[in-house]
């Protein structure tokens, strides 16, 4: 599921400036944001929120393993 499905259903609102910089994918286990070319740090960077652990992982975070 992507964020636009939730926006269309009225469950989520994301500012246009965020849409320009990030693409979102949502599953039962996590929410993943992947940066676009509009992001200052470049495209392809990912931030993942693990729903089961309640933790963020990836780009720009202190627990980043360097792989995201």
C-alpha positions, 0 to 999 in steps of 0.5 A, a space after each residue: 500500500 502506498 501513502 496515496 491510498 491512505 490520503 485518498 481515503 482521508 486517513 492521512 495528509 502529507 504536505 506536497 513538499 514532503 511528497 516531492 522529496 519522499 516516496 512512501 510504502 506501507 506494509 503490515 510490518 513497516 513504513 518505508 520512505 525512499 528519497 527522490 532526486 528533490 531531496 538535498 541528500 540525493 535519491 535512493 536513501 531510505 528511512 524505515 519505521 518498524 511497526 513491531 519494534 516501534 523503531 526507526 532505521 536508516 538514513 540520517 539516524 544514529 543507528 544507521 548501519 550504512 546500508 540504507 
